[in-house]
Amino acid sequence: MLHGETVHSPLPQDLPWWQPDHAIFFGVLYAVIFIIGSGLGVVVLKSIADTLKSKH
């Protein structure tokens, strides 16, 4: 990606990380997505564990 070009894709390898505004925005975005995904994963695993416990 060249200086002055717009973002064509939100994938990490396509972002202009040398621009601070893009780095901050997408860094926070990816952090929030990771935290929400981790929380959702924990909830799913706990639900499965509780379901398996209640059957015995």
All heavy atoms as atom14 arrays in JSON, in Angstrom:
{
  "sequence": "MLHGETVHSPLPQDLPWWQPDHAIFFGVLYAVIFIIGSGLGVVVLKSIADTLKSKH",
  "atom14_mask": [
    [1, 1, 1, 1, 1, 1, 1, 1, 0, 0, 0, 0, 0, 0],
    [1, 1, 1, 1, 1, 1, 1, 1, 0, 0, 0, 0, 0, 0],
    [1, 1, 1, 1, 1, 1, 1, 1, 1, 1, 0, 0, 0, 0],
    [1, 1, 1, 1, 0, 0, 0, 0, 0, 0, 0, 0, 0, 0],
    [1, 1, 1, 1, 1, 1, 1, 1, 1, 0, 0, 0, 0, 0],
    [1, 1, 1, 1, 1, 1, 1, 0, 0, 0, 0, 0, 0, 0],
    [1, 1, 1, 1, 1, 1, 1, 0, 0, 0, 0, 0, 0, 0],
    [1, 1, 1, 1, 1, 1, 1, 1, 1, 1, 0, 0, 0, 0],
    [1, 1, 1, 1, 1, 1, 0, 0, 0, 0, 0, 0, 0, 0],
    [1, 1, 1, 1, 1, 1, 1, 0, 0, 0, 0, 0, 0, 0],
    [1, 1, 1, 1, 1, 1, 1, 1, 0, 0, 0, 0, 0, 0],
    [1, 1, 1, 1, 1, 1, 1, 0, 0, 0, 0, 0, 0, 0],
    [1, 1, 1, 1, 1, 1, 1, 1, 1, 0, 0, 0, 0, 0],
    [1, 1, 1, 1, 1, 1, 1, 1, 0, 0, 0, 0, 0, 0],
    [1, 1, 1, 1, 1, 1, 1, 1, 0, 0, 0, 0, 0, 0],
    [1, 1, 1, 1, 1, 1, 1, 0, 0, 0, 0, 0, 0, 0],
    [1, 1, 1, 1, 1, 1, 1, 1, 1, 1, 1, 1, 1, 1],
    [1, 1, 1, 1, 1, 1, 1, 1, 1, 1, 1, 1, 1, 1],
    [1, 1, 1, 1, 1, 1, 1, 1, 1, 0, 0, 0, 0, 0],
    [1, 1, 1, 1, 1, 1, 1, 0, 0, 0, 0, 0, 0, 0],
    [1, 1, 1, 1, 1, 1, 1, 1, 0, 0, 0, 0, 0, 0],
    [1, 1, 1, 1, 1, 1, 1, 1, 1, 1, 0, 0, 0, 0],
    [1, 1, 1, 1, 1, 0, 0, 0, 0, 0, 0, 0, 0, 0],
    [1, 1, 1, 1, 1, 1, 1, 1, 0, 0, 0, 0, 0, 0],
    [1, 1, 1, 1, 1, 1, 1, 1, 1, 1, 1, 0, 0, 0],
    [1, 1, 1, 1, 1, 1, 1, 1, 1, 1, 1, 0, 0, 0],
    [1, 1, 1, 1, 0, 0, 0, 0, 0, 0, 0, 0, 0, 0],
    [1, 1, 1, 1, 1, 1, 1, 0, 0, 0, 0, 0, 0, 0],
    [1, 1, 1, 1, 1, 1, 1, 1, 0, 0, 0, 0, 0, 0],
    [1, 1, 1, 1, 1, 1, 1, 1, 1, 1, 1, 1, 0, 0],
    [1, 1, 1, 1, 1, 0, 0, 0, 0, 0, 0, 0, 0, 0],
    [1, 1, 1, 1, 1, 1, 1, 0, 0, 0, 0, 0, 0, 0],
    [1, 1, 1, 1, 1, 1, 1, 1, 0, 0, 0, 0, 0, 0],
    [1, 1, 1, 1, 1, 1, 1, 1, 1, 1, 1, 0, 0, 0],
    [1, 1, 1, 1, 1, 1, 1, 1, 0, 0, 0, 0, 0, 0],
    [1, 1, 1, 1, 1, 1, 1, 1, 0, 0, 0, 0, 0, 0],
    [1, 1, 1, 1, 0, 0, 0, 0, 0, 0, 0, 0, 0, 0],
    [1, 1, 1, 1, 1, 1, 0, 0, 0, 0, 0, 0, 0, 0],
    [1, 1, 1, 1, 0, 0, 0, 0, 0, 0, 0, 0, 0, 0],
    [1, 1, 1, 1, 1, 1, 1, 1, 0, 0, 0, 0, 0, 0],
    [1, 1, 1, 1, 0, 0, 0, 0, 0, 0, 0, 0, 0, 0],
    [1, 1, 1, 1, 1, 1, 1, 0, 0, 0, 0, 0, 0, 0],
    [1, 1, 1, 1, 1, 1, 1, 0, 0, 0, 0, 0, 0, 0],
    [1, 1, 1, 1, 1, 1, 1, 0, 0, 0, 0, 0, 0, 0],
    [1, 1, 1, 1, 1, 1, 1, 1, 0, 0, 0, 0, 0, 0],
    [1, 1, 1, 1, 1, 1, 1, 1, 1, 0, 0, 0, 0, 0],
    [1, 1, 1, 1, 1, 1, 0, 0, 0, 0, 0, 0, 0, 0],
    [1, 1, 1, 1, 1, 1, 1, 1, 0, 0, 0, 0, 0, 0],
    [1, 1, 1, 1, 1, 0, 0, 0, 0, 0, 0, 0, 0, 0],
    [1, 1, 1, 1, 1, 1, 1, 1, 0, 0, 0, 0, 0, 0],
    [1, 1, 1, 1, 1, 1, 1, 0, 0, 0, 0, 0, 0, 0],
    [1, 1, 1, 1, 1, 1, 1, 1, 0, 0, 0, 0, 0, 0],
    [1, 1, 1, 1, 1, 1, 1, 1, 1, 0, 0, 0, 0, 0],
    [1, 1, 1, 1, 1, 1, 0, 0, 0, 0, 0, 0, 0, 0],
    [1, 1, 1, 1, 1, 1, 1, 1, 1, 0, 0, 0, 0, 0],
    [1, 1, 1, 1, 1, 1, 1, 1, 1, 1, 0, 0, 0, 0]
  ],
  "atom14_positions": [
    [[0.85, -1.18, 0.0], [0.0, 0.0, 0.0], [0.89, 1.24, 0.0], [1.86, 1.33, 0.74], [-0.89, -0.04, 1.23], [-1.84, 1.08, 1.32], [-3.04, 0.77, 2.6], [-4.3, 1.83, 2.05], [0.0, 0.0, 0.0], [0.0, 0.0, 0.0], [0.0, 0.0, 0.0], [0.0, 0.0, 0.0], [0.0, 0.0, 0.0], [0.0, 0.0, 0.0]],
    [[0.55, 2.19, -0.82], [1.32, 3.41, -0.95], [0.78, 4.5, -0.05], [-0.4, 4.5, 0.34], [1.29, 3.9, -2.4], [1.81, 2.91, -3.44], [1.53, 3.43, -4.83], [3.28, 2.67, -3.24], [0.0, 0.0, 0.0], [0.0, 0.0, 0.0], [0.0, 0.0, 0.0], [0.0, 0.0, 0.0], [0.0, 0.0, 0.0], [0.0, 0.0, 0.0]],
    [[1.63, 5.48, 0.29], [1.17, 6.64, 1.07], [0.04, 7.34, 0.31], [0.12, 7.54, -0.89], [2.32, 7.62, 1.25], [3.01, 7.52, 2.58], [2.49, 6.84, 3.66], [4.18, 8.02, 3.02], [3.29, 6.93, 4.68], [4.35, 7.63, 4.31], [0.0, 0.0, 0.0], [0.0, 0.0, 0.0], [0.0, 0.0, 0.0], [0.0, 0.0, 0.0]],
    [[-1.03, 7.69, 1.03], [-2.13, 8.42, 0.42], [-3.23, 7.52, -0.1], [-4.3, 8.0, -0.43], [0.0, 0.0, 0.0], [0.0, 0.0, 0.0], [0.0, 0.0, 0.0], [0.0, 0.0, 0.0], [0.0, 0.0, 0.0], [0.0, 0.0, 0.0], [0.0, 0.0, 0.0], [0.0, 0.0, 0.0], [0.0, 0.0, 0.0], [0.0, 0.0, 0.0]],
    [[-2.99, 6.22, -0.19], [-4.02, 5.3, -0.65], [-5.02, 5.05, 0.47], [-4.7, 5.13, 1.64], [-3.39, 3.96, -1.03], [-3.3, 3.71, -2.5], [-2.87, 2.29, -2.79], [-1.97, 1.79, -2.11], [-3.46, 1.7, -3.7], [0.0, 0.0, 0.0], [0.0, 0.0, 0.0], [0.0, 0.0, 0.0], [0.0, 0.0, 0.0], [0.0, 0.0, 0.0]],
    [[-6.25, 4.71, 0.09], [-7.25, 4.38, 1.1], [-7.15, 2.9, 1.44], [-6.54, 2.12, 0.73], [-8.67, 4.68, 0.57], [-8.89, 3.92, -0.62], [-8.86, 6.15, 0.28], [0.0, 0.0, 0.0], [0.0, 0.0, 0.0], [0.0, 0.0, 0.0], [0.0, 0.0, 0.0], [0.0, 0.0, 0.0], [0.0, 0.0, 0.0], [0.0, 0.0, 0.0]],
    [[-7.8, 2.53, 2.53], [-7.77, 1.15, 2.98], [-8.69, 0.33, 2.07], [-9.85, 0.65, 1.9], [-8.24, 1.04, 4.45], [-8.34, -0.4, 4.9], [-7.31, 1.81, 5.35], [0.0, 0.0, 0.0], [0.0, 0.0, 0.0], [0.0, 0.0, 0.0], [0.0, 0.0, 0.0], [0.0, 0.0, 0.0], [0.0, 0.0, 0.0], [0.0, 0.0, 0.0]],
    [[-8.14, -0.74, 1.49], [-8.92, -1.59, 0.59], [-9.47, -2.81, 1.32], [-10.43, -3.41, 0.88], [-8.06, -2.07, -0.58], [-7.55, -0.94, -1.42], [-8.36, -0.24, -2.28], [-6.33, -0.38, -1.54], [-7.66, 0.69, -2.89], [-6.41, 0.63, -2.44], [0.0, 0.0, 0.0], [0.0, 0.0, 0.0], [0.0, 0.0, 0.0], [0.0, 0.0, 0.0]],
    [[-8.82, -3.18, 2.41], [-9.2, -4.39, 3.14], [-8.81, -4.2, 4.6], [-7.76, -3.65, 4.9], [-8.45, -5.58, 2.54], [-8.54, -6.69, 3.38], [0.0, 0.0, 0.0], [0.0, 0.0, 0.0], [0.0, 0.0, 0.0], [0.0, 0.0, 0.0], [0.0, 0.0, 0.0], [0.0, 0.0, 0.0], [0.0, 0.0, 0.0], [0.0, 0.0, 0.0]],
    [[-9.64, -4.69, 5.55], [-9.29, -4.56, 6.97], [-8.35, -5.65, 7.48], [-8.12, -5.75, 8.67], [-10.65, -4.65, 7.66], [-11.47, -5.5, 6.76], [-11.0, -5.17, 5.36], [0.0, 0.0, 0.0], [0.0, 0.0, 0.0], [0.0, 0.0, 0.0], [0.0, 0.0, 0.0], [0.0, 0.0, 0.0], [0.0, 0.0, 0.0], [0.0, 0.0, 0.0]],
    [[-7.8, -6.46, 6.57], [-6.87, -7.5, 7.0], [-5.56, -6.86, 7.44], [-5.11, -5.87, 6.87], [-6.61, -8.48, 5.85], [-7.84, -9.26, 5.37], [-7.49, -10.08, 4.15], [-8.36, -10.15, 6.48], [0.0, 0.0, 0.0], [0.0, 0.0, 0.0], [0.0, 0.0, 0.0], [0.0, 0.0, 0.0], [0.0, 0.0, 0.0], [0.0, 0.0, 0.0]],
    [[-4.91, -7.42, 8.47], [-3.69, -6.81, 9.02], [-2.58, -6.58, 7.99], [-1.88, -5.57, 8.06], [-3.24, -7.8, 10.09], [-4.46, -8.55, 10.46], [-5.32, -8.6, 9.23], [0.0, 0.0, 0.0], [0.0, 0.0, 0.0], [0.0, 0.0, 0.0], [0.0, 0.0, 0.0], [0.0, 0.0, 0.0], [0.0, 0.0, 0.0], [0.0, 0.0, 0.0]],
    [[-2.42, -7.48, 7.04], [-1.34, -7.31, 6.07], [-1.65, -6.22, 5.03], [-0.76, -5.79, 4.32], [-1.02, -8.65, 5.37], [-2.12, -9.18, 4.5], [-3.08, -10.1, 5.21], [-3.16, -10.1, 6.43], [-3.82, -10.89, 4.47], [0.0, 0.0, 0.0], [0.0, 0.0, 0.0], [0.0, 0.0, 0.0], [0.0, 0.0, 0.0], [0.0, 0.0, 0.0]],
    [[-2.89, -5.77, 4.95], [-3.26, -4.74, 3.98], [-3.33, -3.34, 4.57], [-3.66, -2.39, 3.86], [-4.62, -5.09, 3.35], [-4.59, -6.36, 2.52], [-3.49, -6.69, 2.03], [-5.63, -7.0, 2.37], [0.0, 0.0, 0.0], [0.0, 0.0, 0.0], [0.0, 0.0, 0.0], [0.0, 0.0, 0.0], [0.0, 0.0, 0.0], [0.0, 0.0, 0.0]],
    [[-3.07, -3.2, 5.87], [-3.23, -1.89, 6.52], [-1.94, -1.08, 6.48], [-0.85, -1.64, 6.54], [-3.63, -2.09, 7.98], [-5.02, -2.68, 8.18], [-5.26, -2.92, 9.66], [-6.09, -1.8, 7.6], [0.0, 0.0, 0.0], [0.0, 0.0, 0.0], [0.0, 0.0, 0.0], [0.0, 0.0, 0.0], [0.0, 0.0, 0.0], [0.0, 0.0, 0.0]],
    [[-2.08, 0.23, 6.4], [-0.9, 1.1, 6.46], [-0.5, 1.37, 7.91], [-0.89, 2.36, 8.51], [-1.39, 2.38, 5.78], [-2.85, 2.42, 6.08], [-3.29, 0.98, 6.1], [0.0, 0.0, 0.0], [0.0, 0.0, 0.0], [0.0, 0.0, 0.0], [0.0, 0.0, 0.0], [0.0, 0.0, 0.0], [0.0, 0.0, 0.0], [0.0, 0.0, 0.0]],
    [[0.26, 0.46, 8.52], [0.6, 0.56, 9.93], [1.51, 1.75, 10.21], [1.68, 2.13, 11.38], [1.25, -0.73, 10.41], [0.27, -1.87, 10.45], [0.21, -2.92, 9.6], [-0.82, -2.06, 11.37], [-0.83, -3.76, 9.93], [-1.47, -3.25, 11.02], [-1.29, -1.34, 12.45], [-2.58, -3.73, 11.71], [-2.39, -1.82, 13.15], [-3.02, -3.0, 12.77]],
    [[2.1, 2.37, 9.21], [2.98, 3.52, 9.44], [2.16, 4.79, 9.74], [2.72, 5.76, 10.2], [3.88, 3.77, 8.22], [3.13, 4.12, 6.97], [2.68, 5.34, 6.6], [2.73, 3.23, 5.93], [2.02, 5.28, 5.41], [2.04, 4.0, 4.97], [2.88, 1.87, 5.71], [1.51, 3.43, 3.81], [2.35, 1.32, 4.57], [1.68, 2.09, 3.64]],
    [[0.85, 4.76, 9.48], [0.01, 5.91, 9.8], [-0.58, 5.72, 11.2], [-1.31, 4.76, 11.45], [-1.11, 6.03, 8.77], [-0.61, 6.35, 7.37], [-1.75, 6.43, 6.37], [-2.89, 6.08, 6.67], [-1.44, 6.89, 5.17], [0.0, 0.0, 0.0], [0.0, 0.0, 0.0], [0.0, 0.0, 0.0], [0.0, 0.0, 0.0], [0.0, 0.0, 0.0]],
    [[-0.26, 6.62, 12.13], [-0.69, 6.43, 13.52], [-2.21, 6.3, 13.7], [-2.66, 5.51, 14.52], [-0.18, 7.68, 14.23], [0.9, 8.21, 13.36], [0.56, 7.8, 11.96], [0.0, 0.0, 0.0], [0.0, 0.0, 0.0], [0.0, 0.0, 0.0], [0.0, 0.0, 0.0], [0.0, 0.0, 0.0], [0.0, 0.0, 0.0], [0.0, 0.0, 0.0]],
    [[-2.99, 7.05, 12.92], [-4.44, 6.97, 13.09], [-4.97, 5.58, 12.71], [-5.84, 5.03, 13.38], [-5.16, 8.07, 12.33], [-4.82, 8.11, 10.85], [-3.78, 7.55, 10.46], [-5.58, 8.73, 10.08], [0.0, 0.0, 0.0], [0.0, 0.0, 0.0], [0.0, 0.0, 0.0], [0.0, 0.0, 0.0], [0.0, 0.0, 0.0], [0.0, 0.0, 0.0]],
    [[-4.43, 5.0, 11.66], [-4.84, 3.65, 11.27], [-4.36, 2.63, 12.3], [-5.1, 1.71, 12.66], [-4.28, 3.28, 9.89], [-5.0, 3.91, 8.76], [-4.71, 5.17, 8.32], [-6.01, 3.45, 7.96], [-5.49, 5.47, 7.3], [-6.3, 4.45, 7.06], [0.0, 0.0, 0.0], [0.0, 0.0, 0.0], [0.0, 0.0, 0.0], [0.0, 0.0, 0.0]],
    [[-3.15, 2.78, 12.77], [-2.59, 1.83, 13.74], [-3.4, 1.83, 15.03], [-3.71, 0.76, 15.57], [-1.13, 2.17, 14.02], [0.0, 0.0, 0.0], [0.0, 0.0, 0.0], [0.0, 0.0, 0.0], [0.0, 0.0, 0.0], [0.0, 0.0, 0.0], [0.0, 0.0, 0.0], [0.0, 0.0, 0.0], [0.0, 0.0, 0.0], [0.0, 0.0, 0.0]],
    [[-3.76, 3.0, 15.53], [-4.54, 3.09, 16.77], [-5.94, 2.52, 16.57], [-6.41, 1.69, 17.35], [-4.59, 4.55, 17.28], [-3.2, 4.98, 17.74], [-5.61, 4.69, 18.4], [-3.08, 6.46, 18.01], [0.0, 0.0, 0.0], [0.0, 0.0, 0.0], [0.0, 0.0, 0.0], [0.0, 0.0, 0.0], [0.0, 0.0, 0.0], [0.0, 0.0, 0.0]],
    [[-6.61, 2.96, 15.51], [-7.99, 2.52, 15.27], [-8.07, 1.0, 15.1], [-8.86, 0.34, 15.77], [-8.57, 3.21, 14.03], [-9.94, 2.72, 13.67], [-11.05, 3.16, 14.37], [-10.13, 1.79, 12.66], [-12.32, 2.7, 14.07], [-11.38, 1.32, 12.34], [-12.49, 1.78, 13.05], [0.0, 0.0, 0.0], [0.0, 0.0, 0.0], [0.0, 0.0, 0.0]],
    [[-7.25, 0.46, 14.21], [-7.34, -0.98, 13.96], [-6.75, -1.8, 15.11], [-7.21, -2.91, 15.36], [-6.69, -1.33, 12.62], [-7.55, -0.95, 11.45], [-7.23, 0.16, 10.68], [-8.68, -1.66, 11.12], [-8.02, 0.53, 9.61], [-9.48, -1.31, 10.05], [-9.15, -0.21, 9.29], [0.0, 0.0, 0.0], [0.0, 0.0, 0.0], [0.0, 0.0, 0.0]],
    [[-5.77, -1.27, 15.82], [-5.26, -1.96, 17.0], [-6.33, -2.11, 18.06], [-6.51, -3.19, 18.63], [0.0, 0.0, 0.0], [0.0, 0.0, 0.0], [0.0, 0.0, 0.0], [0.0, 0.0, 0.0], [0.0, 0.0, 0.0], [0.0, 0.0, 0.0], [0.0, 0.0, 0.0], [0.0, 0.0, 0.0], [0.0, 0.0, 0.0], [0.0, 0.0, 0.0]],
    [[-7.06, -1.04, 18.33], [-8.16, -1.1, 19.3], [-9.28, -1.99, 18.79], [-9.85, -2.8, 19.54], [-8.68, 0.33, 19.63], [-9.96, 0.27, 20.43], [-7.61, 1.13, 20.35], [0.0, 0.0, 0.0], [0.0, 0.0, 0.0], [0.0, 0.0, 0.0], [0.0, 0.0, 0.0], [0.0, 0.0, 0.0], [0.0, 0.0, 0.0], [0.0, 0.0, 0.0]],
    [[-9.61, -1.88, 17.51], [-10.66, -2.72, 16.93], [-10.34, -4.2, 17.08], [-11.16, -5.0, 17.53], [-10.85, -2.38, 15.45], [-11.86, -3.24, 14.68], [-13.27, -2.95, 15.17], [-11.75, -3.0, 13.19], [0.0, 0.0, 0.0], [0.0, 0.0, 0.0], [0.0, 0.0, 0.0], [0.0, 0.0, 0.0], [0.0, 0.0, 0.0], [0.0, 0.0, 0.0]],
    [[-9.11, -4.59, 16.72], [-8.72, -5.99, 16.84], [-8.68, -6.44, 18.29], [-9.02, -7.58, 18.61], [-7.37, -6.25, 16.16], [-7.42, -6.12, 14.66], [-6.35, -5.59, 13.96], [-8.54, -6.51, 13.94], [-6.38, -5.47, 12.58], [-8.58, -6.4, 12.57], [-7.5, -5.88, 11.88], [-7.54, -5.76, 10.53], [0.0, 0.0, 0.0], [0.0, 0.0, 0.0]],
    [[-8.26, -5.57, 19.21], [-8.25, -5.92, 20.64], [-9.67, -6.17, 21.15], [-9.91, -7.14, 21.87], [-7.58, -4.81, 21.44], [0.0, 0.0, 0.0], [0.0, 0.0, 0.0], [0.0, 0.0, 0.0], [0.0, 0.0, 0.0], [0.0, 0.0, 0.0], [0.0, 0.0, 0.0], [0.0, 0.0, 0.0], [0.0, 0.0, 0.0], [0.0, 0.0, 0.0]],
    [[-10.61, -5.31, 20.77], [-12.0, -5.47, 21.2], [-12.59, -6.75, 20.62], [-13.27, -7.51, 21.33], [-12.84, -4.23, 20.81], [-14.32, -4.49, 20.97], [-12.41, -3.03, 21.63], [0.0, 0.0, 0.0], [0.0, 0.0, 0.0], [0.0, 0.0, 0.0], [0.0, 0.0, 0.0], [0.0, 0.0, 0.0], [0.0, 0.0, 0.0], [0.0, 0.0, 0.0]],
    [[-12.34, -7.02, 19.35], [-12.85, -8.25, 18.73], [-12.27, -9.47, 19.44], [-12.98, -10.45, 19.7], [-12.53, -8.27, 17.22], [-13.4, -7.23, 16.5], [-12.74, -9.65, 16.62], [-13.05, -7.02, 15.05], [0.0, 0.0, 0.0], [0.0, 0.0, 0.0], [0.0, 0.0, 0.0], [0.0, 0.0, 0.0], [0.0, 0.0, 0.0], [0.0, 0.0, 0.0]],
    [[-10.98, -9.43, 19.78], [-10.35, -10.55, 20.49], [-10.97, -10.76, 21.87], [-11.26, -11.89, 22.27], [-8.84, -10.31, 20.62], [-8.15, -11.36, 21.42], [-7.9, -12.61, 20.88], [-7.75, -11.1, 22.73], [-7.26, -13.59, 21.63], [-7.12, -12.07, 23.48], [-6.88, -13.32, 22.94], [0.0, 0.0, 0.0], [0.0, 0.0, 0.0], [0.0, 0.0, 0.0]],
    [[-11.21, -9.67, 22.6], [-11.78, -9.78, 23.96], [-13.21, -10.32, 23.89], [-13.58, -11.21, 24.66], [-11.73, -8.41, 24.66], [-10.28, -8.06, 24.99], [-12.6, -8.4, 25.92], [-10.07, -6.63, 25.44], [0.0, 0.0, 0.0], [0.0, 0.0, 0.0], [0.0, 0.0, 0.0], [0.0, 0.0, 0.0], [0.0, 0.0, 0.0], [0.0, 0.0, 0.0]],
    [[-14.02, -9.82, 22.96], [-15.4, -10.3, 22.83], [-15.4, -11.77, 22.41], [-16.17, -12.58, 22.93], [-16.18, -9.42, 21.84], [-16.41, -8.04, 22.44], [-17.51, -10.07, 21.46], [-17.0, -7.02, 21.49], [0.0, 0.0, 0.0], [0.0, 0.0, 0.0], [0.0, 0.0, 0.0], [0.0, 0.0, 0.0], [0.0, 0.0, 0.0], [0.0, 0.0, 0.0]],
    [[-14.55, -12.13, 21.46], [-14.47, -13.52, 21.02], [-14.02, -14.45, 22.13], [-14.54, -15.57, 22.27], [0.0, 0.0, 0.0], [0.0, 0.0, 0.0], [0.0, 0.0, 0.0], [0.0, 0.0, 0.0], [0.0, 0.0, 0.0], [0.0, 0.0, 0.0], [0.0, 0.0, 0.0], [0.0, 0.0, 0.0], [0.0, 0.0, 0.0], [0.0, 0.0, 0.0]],
    [[-13.06, -14.01, 22.94], [-12.6, -14.83, 24.07], [-13.72, -15.03, 25.1], [-13.92, -16.14, 25.59], [-11.4, -14.17, 24.75], [-10.33, -14.06, 23.87], [0.0, 0.0, 0.0], [0.0, 0.0, 0.0], [0.0, 0.0, 0.0], [0.0, 0.0, 0.0], [0.0, 0.0, 0.0], [0.0, 0.0, 0.0], [0.0, 0.0, 0.0], [0.0, 0.0, 0.0]],
    [[-14.44, -13.97, 25.39], [-15.56, -14.07, 26.33], [-16.64, -15.0, 25.81], [-17.19, -15.82, 26.56], [0.0, 0.0, 0.0], [0.0, 0.0, 0.0], [0.0, 0.0, 0.0], [0.0, 0.0, 0.0], [0.0, 0.0, 0.0], [0.0, 0.0, 0.0], [0.0, 0.0, 0.0], [0.0, 0.0, 0.0], [0.0, 0.0, 0.0], [0.0, 0.0, 0.0]],
    [[-16.93, -14.91, 24.54], [-17.93, -15.79, 23.94], [-17.46, -17.24, 23.99], [-18.25, -18.15, 24.28], [-18.19, -15.36, 22.5], [-19.3, -16.08, 21.75], [-20.64, -15.88, 22.46], [-19.38, -15.57, 20.33], [0.0, 0.0, 0.0], [0.0, 0.0, 0.0], [0.0, 0.0, 0.0], [0.0, 0.0, 0.0], [0.0, 0.0, 0.0], [0.0, 0.0, 0.0]],
    [[-16.19, -17.47, 23.74], [-15.64, -18.82, 23.82], [-15.75, -19.39, 25.22], [-16.1, -20.57, 25.4], [0.0, 0.0, 0.0], [0.0, 0.0, 0.0], [0.0, 0.0, 0.0], [0.0, 0.0, 0.0], [0.0, 0.0, 0.0], [0.0, 0.0, 0.0], [0.0, 0.0, 0.0], [0.0, 0.0, 0.0], [0.0, 0.0, 0.0], [0.0, 0.0, 0.0]],
    [[-15.46, -18.58, 26.24], [-15.56, -19.03, 27.63], [-17.0, -19.39, 27.96], [-17.27, -20.42, 28.59], [-15.03, -17.95, 28.6], [-15.4, -18.26, 30.04], [-13.53, -17.8, 28.44], [0.0, 0.0, 0.0], [0.0, 0.0, 0.0], [0.0, 0.0, 0.0], [0.0, 0.0, 0.0], [0.0, 0.0, 0.0], [0.0, 0.0, 0.0], [0.0, 0.0, 0.0]],
    [[-17.94, -18.58, 27.53], [-19.35, -18.84, 27.8], [-19.79, -20.15, 27.15], [-20.49, -20.96, 27.76], [-20.23, -17.66, 27.32], [-21.7, -18.03, 27.31], [-19.99, -16.45, 28.2], [0.0, 0.0, 0.0], [0.0, 0.0, 0.0], [0.0, 0.0, 0.0], [0.0, 0.0, 0.0], [0.0, 0.0, 0.0], [0.0, 0.0, 0.0], [0.0, 0.0, 0.0]],
    [[-19.38, -20.38, 25.91], [-19.74, -21.61, 25.21], [-19.15, -22.82, 25.92], [-19.85, -23.82, 26.15], [-19.3, -21.55, 23.73], [-19.39, -22.91, 23.07], [-20.12, -20.53, 22.96], [0.0, 0.0, 0.0], [0.0, 0.0, 0.0], [0.0, 0.0, 0.0], [0.0, 0.0, 0.0], [0.0, 0.0, 0.0], [0.0, 0.0, 0.0], [0.0, 0.0, 0.0]],
    [[-17.87, -22.74, 26.3], [-17.24, -23.88, 26.98], [-17.89, -24.14, 28.34], [-18.08, -25.3, 28.73], [-15.75, -23.62, 27.14], [-14.94, -23.66, 25.84], [-13.49, -23.3, 26.12], [-15.05, -25.01, 25.16], [0.0, 0.0, 0.0], [0.0, 0.0, 0.0], [0.0, 0.0, 0.0], [0.0, 0.0, 0.0], [0.0, 0.0, 0.0], [0.0, 0.0, 0.0]],
    [[-18.24, -23.09, 29.09], [-18.91, -23.28, 30.38], [-20.3, -23.89, 30.19], [-20.73, -24.71, 30.98], [-19.0, -21.96, 31.13], [-17.73, -21.57, 31.82], [-17.96, -20.38, 32.72], [-16.73, -20.17, 33.58], [-17.02, -19.34, 34.73], [0.0, 0.0, 0.0], [0.0, 0.0, 0.0], [0.0, 0.0, 0.0], [0.0, 0.0, 0.0], [0.0, 0.0, 0.0]],
    [[-21.0, -23.46, 29.15], [-22.32, -24.01, 28.88], [-22.23, -25.5, 28.55], [-23.04, -26.3, 29.04], [-22.99, -23.28, 27.71], [-23.17, -21.93, 28.0], [0.0, 0.0, 0.0], [0.0, 0.0, 0.0], [0.0, 0.0, 0.0], [0.0, 0.0, 0.0], [0.0, 0.0, 0.0], [0.0, 0.0, 0.0], [0.0, 0.0, 0.0], [0.0, 0.0, 0.0]],
    [[-21.25, -25.87, 27.76], [-21.06, -27.29, 27.43], [-20.7, -28.08, 28.69], [-21.24, -29.17, 28.93], [-19.98, -27.44, 26.34], [-20.49, -26.87, 25.02], [-19.57, -28.9, 26.18], [-19.44, -26.76, 23.94], [0.0, 0.0, 0.0], [0.0, 0.0, 0.0], [0.0, 0.0, 0.0], [0.0, 0.0, 0.0], [0.0, 0.0, 0.0], [0.0, 0.0, 0.0]],
    [[-19.83, -27.54, 29.52], [-19.43, -28.22, 30.76], [-20.63, -28.38, 31.69], [-20.83, -29.45, 32.29], [-18.32, -27.46, 31.45], [0.0, 0.0, 0.0], [0.0, 0.0, 0.0], [0.0, 0.0, 0.0], [0.0, 0.0, 0.0], [0.0, 0.0, 0.0], [0.0, 0.0, 0.0], [0.0, 0.0, 0.0], [0.0, 0.0, 0.0], [0.0, 0.0, 0.0]],
    [[-21.46, -27.35, 31.82], [-22.65, -27.43, 32.68], [-23.65, -28.45, 32.13], [-24.3, -29.16, 32.9], [-23.32, -26.07, 32.82], [-22.52, -25.11, 33.68], [-21.6, -25.58, 34.4], [-22.81, -23.9, 33.62], [0.0, 0.0, 0.0], [0.0, 0.0, 0.0], [0.0, 0.0, 0.0], [0.0, 0.0, 0.0], [0.0, 0.0, 0.0], [0.0, 0.0, 0.0]],
    [[-23.79, -28.5, 30.84], [-24.71, -29.46, 30.22], [-24.25, -30.89, 30.47], [-25.05, -31.77, 30.79], [-24.81, -29.2, 28.69], [-25.26, -27.87, 28.49], [-25.78, -30.16, 28.05], [0.0, 0.0, 0.0], [0.0, 0.0, 0.0], [0.0, 0.0, 0.0], [0.0, 0.0, 0.0], [0.0, 0.0, 0.0], [0.0, 0.0, 0.0], [0.0, 0.0, 0.0]],
    [[-22.95, -31.12, 30.33], [-22.42, -32.46, 30.57], [-22.51, -32.86, 32.03], [-22.73, -34.03, 32.35], [-20.97, -32.55, 30.08], [-20.77, -32.41, 28.57], [-19.29, -32.39, 28.22], [-21.49, -33.52, 27.83], [0.0, 0.0, 0.0], [0.0, 0.0, 0.0], [0.0, 0.0, 0.0], [0.0, 0.0, 0.0], [0.0, 0.0, 0.0], [0.0, 0.0, 0.0]],
    [[-22.36, -31.9, 32.95], [-22.48, -32.18, 34.39], [-23.9, -32.57, 34.77], [-24.11, -33.45, 35.59], [-22.08, -30.94, 35.19], [-20.7, -30.98, 35.73], [-20.52, -29.84, 36.7], [-19.14, -29.26, 36.57], [-18.95, -28.11, 37.43], [0.0, 0.0, 0.0], [0.0, 0.0, 0.0], [0.0, 0.0, 0.0], [0.0, 0.0, 0.0], [0.0, 0.0, 0.0]],
    [[-24.88, -31.88, 34.2], [-26.27, -32.1, 34.59], [-26.81, -33.44, 34.08], [-27.79, -33.93, 34.6], [-27.16, -30.96, 34.09], [-27.2, -30.96, 32.67], [0.0, 0.0, 0.0], [0.0, 0.0, 0.0], [0.0, 0.0, 0.0], [0.0, 0.0, 0.0], [0.0, 0.0, 0.0], [0.0, 0.0, 0.0], [0.0, 0.0, 0.0], [0.0, 0.0, 0.0]],
    [[-26.16, -34.03, 33.08], [-26.63, -35.32, 32.55], [-26.25, -36.48, 33.46], [-26.84, -37.52, 33.41], [-26.05, -35.55, 31.14], [-26.72, -34.68, 30.11], [-26.25, -35.08, 28.72], [-27.01, -34.29, 27.69], [-26.67, -34.68, 26.34], [0.0, 0.0, 0.0], [0.0, 0.0, 0.0], [0.0, 0.0, 0.0], [0.0, 0.0, 0.0], [0.0, 0.0, 0.0]],
    [[-25.22, -36.32, 34.3], [-24.75, -37.42, 35.14], [-25.43, -37.44, 36.46], [-25.79, -36.78, 37.2], [-23.23, -37.34, 35.34], [-22.52, -37.66, 34.07], [-21.84, -36.68, 33.37], [-22.4, -38.78, 33.35], [-21.3, -37.23, 32.29], [-21.64, -38.52, 32.25], [0.0, 0.0, 0.0], [0.0, 0.0, 0.0], [0.0, 0.0, 0.0], [0.0, 0.0, 0.0]]
  ]
}
